[in-house]
Amino acid sequence: MQLTLSQSTIRSFRPSDAASLMKHGGTYSVARNMNNIPHPYTLEDAEQWIAIASGGNPETRFAITVDDEVVGGIGVTLPASDRFGVSIHCAEIGYWLGESLWGRGIVSEALAALTEWAFTELRVVRLQAAVYARNPASARILEKAGYAFEGRLRARYFRDGEFIDGLQYAMVRLPG
């Protein structure tokens, strides 16, 4: 998959992306607000992530690139097998961007594009995201993309020795 936007491109990860993934995703300022990015973030971590992201069927985890260099990531997590089909229509969306590119609207544009892609291509009805309450910039990105605030999730996360509240956002697009 590839989506060309005004400032960036959303595309599949490639094995050659490991060094730039480590560079932009490996800073503490990025890792401190993410559940699944360790710090320090090694080249081996980047290579493992690329293998995981590239192996999805369907592929739902993508690189955000500027001048073909990975500067961020964005993706959708589909529900695990749902025996009764109760929540098969829901998915979680997440994103990150290297600190050197913050404040340029890159993630806002990428989130809007991937949201539309997920509703169209994956046929989900609900996309949701929970961000750390200490990260108001991430909450603004969701609001700017049209996601509605649904509530505060008290002590949702535990990172670096502290409990952190989550802010739950969602967008729903009913069929028909």
Summary of the structure (lengths in Angstrom):
residues: 176
radius of gyration: 15.7
end to end distance: 26.1
largest distance: 46.6
contacts: 514
relative contact order: 0.15
helix: 32%
strand: 34%
